[in-house]
Amino acid sequence: MSHPSSTSPARPITARPAQEYWSANLRIIGICLAIWALVSFGFGILLRPLLAGIAVGGTDLGFWFAQQGSIITFVALIFFYAWRMNRLDREFGVDEEQS
């Protein structure tokens, strides 16, 4: 026996929109991971010697990207992902705040 809920569940999406939704989700994840890899691995490790001559706050830019830039970028990407997924959920009608 199920109990009525005060919030209505999101309506299910059919197979075609579900595939489009999942593809869009994977595309967003891929873009976020590529940006994070570029910043943390690319700028912080591979390009560090090239960025060594550029000073930022008393240290070189390559060191800054390796120590601080990748963390700040990761946090910014978390907020971007949450914002973009909320928009995607509204587009496909599966958002939590649906009435």
C-alpha positions as CSV (number, residue, x, y, z in Angstrom):
1,M,0.0,0.0,0.0
2,S,1.6,3.3,-1.0
3,H,1.1,6.6,0.8
4,P,0.3,9.7,-1.1
5,S,3.2,12.1,-1.3
6,S,3.1,15.8,-0.9
7,T,5.3,16.3,-3.9
8,S,4.4,14.9,-7.2
9,P,7.0,12.7,-8.9
10,A,8.6,13.9,-12.1
11,R,6.9,12.5,-15.1
12,P,8.8,9.7,-16.9
13,I,10.2,10.5,-20.2
14,T,9.9,8.2,-23.2
15,A,12.9,6.3,-24.8
16,R,13.8,8.9,-27.4
17,P,13.9,11.9,-25.1
18,A,15.6,9.8,-22.4
19,Q,18.4,9.0,-24.9
20,E,18.7,12.7,-25.8
21,Y,18.7,13.6,-22.1
22,W,21.5,11.1,-21.3
23,S,23.5,12.2,-24.4
24,A,23.3,15.8,-23.3
25,N,24.3,14.8,-19.7
26,L,27.3,12.9,-21.0
27,R,28.3,15.8,-23.2
28,I,28.2,18.2,-20.2
29,I,30.2,15.7,-18.1
30,G,32.8,15.3,-20.9
31,I,33.2,19.1,-21.3
32,C,33.7,19.6,-17.6
33,L,36.2,16.7,-17.3
34,A,38.1,18.1,-20.3
35,I,38.3,21.6,-18.8
36,W,39.4,20.2,-15.5
37,A,42.1,17.9,-17.1
38,L,43.4,20.8,-19.1
39,V,43.7,23.1,-16.1
40,S,45.0,20.5,-13.6
41,F,47.2,18.2,-15.8
42,G,47.8,20.5,-18.8
43,F,48.6,23.8,-17.1
44,G,49.8,22.4,-13.7
45,I,52.1,19.7,-15.1
46,L,52.7,19.7,-18.8
47,L,52.8,23.5,-19.4
48,R,54.4,24.3,-16.0
49,P,57.8,25.1,-17.5
50,L,56.3,27.5,-20.0
51,L,54.3,29.2,-17.3
52,A,57.2,29.4,-14.8
53,G,58.2,32.9,-15.9
54,I,54.8,34.5,-15.2
55,A,54.4,35.6,-11.6
56,V,51.0,35.5,-9.8
57,G,50.8,36.5,-6.2
58,G,54.5,35.9,-5.5
59,T,54.7,32.5,-7.2
60,D,54.9,31.4,-10.8
61,L,51.7,30.7,-12.7
62,G,52.4,27.0,-13.3
63,F,52.8,26.3,-9.6
64,W,49.6,28.3,-8.9
65,F,47.6,26.2,-11.4
66,A,48.9,23.0,-9.9
67,Q,48.2,24.0,-6.3
68,Q,45.2,26.4,-6.5
69,G,43.9,26.8,-10.0
70,S,42.8,23.2,-10.4
71,I,40.9,23.2,-7.1
72,I,39.2,26.5,-7.9
73,T,38.3,25.3,-11.4
74,F,36.9,22.1,-10.0
75,V,34.6,23.9,-7.5
76,A,33.5,26.3,-10.3
77,L,32.8,23.3,-12.6
78,I,30.6,21.7,-9.8
79,F,28.5,24.9,-9.7
80,F,28.4,25.0,-13.5
81,Y,27.3,21.4,-13.7
82,A,24.5,21.8,-11.1
83,W,23.3,24.9,-12.9
84,R,23.4,23.3,-16.4
85,M,21.7,20.1,-15.2
86,N,18.9,22.0,-13.6
87,R,18.3,23.8,-17.0
88,L,18.5,20.4,-18.8
89,D,16.0,18.9,-16.3
90,R,13.6,21.7,-17.0
91,E,14.0,21.3,-20.7
92,F,13.1,17.6,-20.5
93,G,10.4,18.1,-17.8
94,V,12.1,16.0,-15.1
95,D,13.1,18.7,-12.6
96,E,12.5,18.3,-8.9
97,E,10.6,21.6,-8.6
98,Q,7.9,20.6,-11.1
99,S,4.4,21.3,-9.9
